[in-house]
Structure formats: C-alpha cells, structure tokens
Amino acid sequence: MAYEIIEVELGFDELRSRCEKSIVAYKNELLNMKAGRANAHLLDKILVNYYDTPTHINQMANITIPEARLMQIAVWDASAIKKVEKAIIDANIGLTPSNDGKVIRLVFPELTEERRRALVKDIKVLAENAKVALRNARRDLIELLRLLKKDSTVTEDELKVFERDTDKEVAEFISIVDKTALDKEKEIMNV
C-alpha cells in the first residue's frame, strides 16, 4: 500500500513541477514582449559572433536603461560594437540600433492603439498556450490515477479525492496565469 501512495505523491510532484515550469516559461515569454518600454530581456536571446564564439550581449556589454524608452549598450571591447549592432539588426526585433562609436542606443517607439490591441491579443494567445500545458499535466496525472485504480491499487473513493485535488491544484496555477495576463494587459494598455 505504501508503494501506491508513493506513486501518487510522485505523480503530484510531477504535476507541480510541470505546472511551475509552464508558468516560468509563460512569464519569460511576457518579458520578451516589446511593450513600448525599454526592456533588457529583449536582448537575452541575441547572440553575437565574438571571436568565433556565440556570445550573449549581456556577457560582453553593460546594458542600461537611462529613460523609459531608451536602452544603451556599452560594449566593453570597442572593436565588437559593429558586431553587436549587426547581431541586433539580424535578430529582427523591430528596433534599429544607432551607434556613436562608444555606445549603441535602441529607441523604443511609442505604441499605437492598434499595436497595443495586437499585443493584448498575443498575451491572450500565450496565456491560452500556458493553460493548455497546465491542462495537459492535469490529464497525464489523472490518466496515471485511473491506471492505478484499474490495477486496484487505489479505490474509487480515493480516485475521486485525488481527481478533486488535481483539479484544485491546476485551478490555482491557471489563476496565476490569468492574473499575470491581466497585469500585463493593464501595463500595455496604459498610455
């Protein structure tokens, strides 16, 4: 009997782990959205060919945000400024870098109402994708529980309790996704 309880606990641990990973991935996607404000996370995925080694910009430069819509990149090695500038252009993030020989500046344009609405739609799509991942984790755990019931390792009553607990946990994670999406929508719609 103890073996079955351990298997159920492992199933719930796996559910929590998968849900937490989905939430982290969702929040990272939101961080990478260009919302009219300078955001250093926008450069996280950009790699620069620095001495034949793909290098992240934040590992070869200071990234500062002196104003809400301006990002400055001070590259430590002045000979790499052109490479960083080219990598930003090639990344197609929708911003054109300007270079004065010492620092690279990225100016974030003011968002139009149309662009704000498009971003809100994107947020809703990302939220729904995160919820699908959460529901998939829920489905997998319930399949495991039903398999244990079929093998007569858990009773029908225990199965109902475990299913209720599963639904309750997943609902908590879904509410986190909803709250995060709502907060991001408010941030974007703020003029």
N, C-alpha and C positions, 0 to 999 in steps of 0.2 A: 504493500500500500504506500509506503514511503517513497518508492521509486516513482509512482504515478504523480504524487504531489510534487516531487522534484521536477518531473517533466512539465507539469502545468506551470510551475513557477518559472522554469526556463522559457516557456512559451510567452509568459507575460513579460519577462525581462527582454526577450527579443522584440516584442511589440513596442515596449517603451523605447528601446534603442532605435528601432526603425523610425518611430514617430519623432523622436528628438532629432535624428539625422535629417528627416524631411523638413522639420521646422528650421533647422540651421541652414539647409540648402535654400529654402524659400527666402529667409532673411538675407542671405548673401545675394540672391538674385535681385532683391529690392535695393540693396546697397549699390548695386552696379547700374541702377537706372539713372539716367540723366534727367534730373528733375529741376533744371533751371538754376541750381546752385552748384558751386564747385564741390566736388567730392573726390577725394584722393583714391577711393576704392575703384573709381572708373579706370585707373591705370594698372590695377592689380594683375590683369591677365595679359598685359602687353609685355612682350619680350624683345630685348634689344640684342642684336648680334654684336657683342662686346668682346673683342679678341677671340673670335670664333666660338664664343660660348653664349648660349641664350641666357640673358640676364634680365631679371625684373628691374623696372625703373627705380623702385624704391630701394634697391640694393646698390645703386650707383649714383643716387642723387638725393638731395633734400627736396621734399615736396611740401610746399607751404600754401596756405590759402589766406592771403592778406585781405581780401574782400570777399563778399558773399558769392560773387560771380566771376572771380579771378583765381586761377591756380598758377603758381610759379614753381618751376622745376629747375633747381640749381644743380647742374651736373658737376660732380667732383672733378672729373677729368675733362678739361675743356675740349680735348680732341674728339670726344664722344658726343658732343652736342648735336652735330648733324645726324649721327646715327639714331639718337633718341628722337629727334624731330621726325626723321623718316619712319621710325617704328610707330610713332603716334599717328602719322598720316596713313600708313599702311593698315593700321588697326581699324580704320574706318569707324571711329567713334562719333563722328559728326562734328568734330571741332578741328579748327585749323590752328596749328601752333605758330606763334611768332617768336623769333629768335633775335636777341640783340647782341649775341656773341658771348654773353655771360649766363643769362638765364633764358629759359623757354617759358612763354606765357600762354595759357589757354584761357580764352574769354568765353564764358558760358552765356549764350544769348537768353534774353527774357523769353519765357514760354508764352506762346499764343494760347488763346482759349481752345482752339482746335487741337493743338498739341497736348494741352492738359487733359482734354477728354480722351485722346488716344492713349495717353499714359495710364489713365484710370482704367481703361479697357484692358490694357496689358496687365495691370495689377490684378484685375479680376481673373484673367486667364491664369496667371501664375498662382493665385490663391486656389483656384479650382484644381490645378495640377497638384498642388500640395495636398489638398483634401483627397484627391484620388489616391495618392501614395499612402495617406493615412488609412483610407478605407481598404486598400489592398493589404496592408499589415493586419488590419482587423479581420479580413476574410481569411488570411492564412492561419491566424490563431484559432479562429472558430473551426476551420477545417481540421486542425490538429485536435481540438477538443472533441469534435464529433468522431474522429478516428479513435480517440481514447474511449469514448462512450461505446463505440461499436465493438471495441476489444473488451468491453465490460470492465475497464479499469476505473471509470468514473460512472456514477449513477446518473439517471435522467435529471434528478433534482440538482445534483452538483453541476451538471452541464448547464442548466438554466441559470444558476447562480454565476458560473464562470462567464456565460454569454452576457449577462447583465453587467458584470464587472468590466468586461471587454468594451461593451458599448459606452459605459460611463467614462472609461479612460480615453477612448478615442474622441468622445464628445468634448472632453477637456482640451485635447490637442487641437481639435477643429475650432474651438472658441479662441484659442491663441492665434490661429491663422486668421480668423475673422477680425479680431481686434487689431492685429498687425496691419492687415489690408486697409481697415478703416482709418488707422492712424496715418498710413502712407497716402491714402486718398486725400485726407484733410491737408496734409503737408503740400501736396501737389496743387490742390485747388486754391490754396492760399495765394492771393495776389500780392 
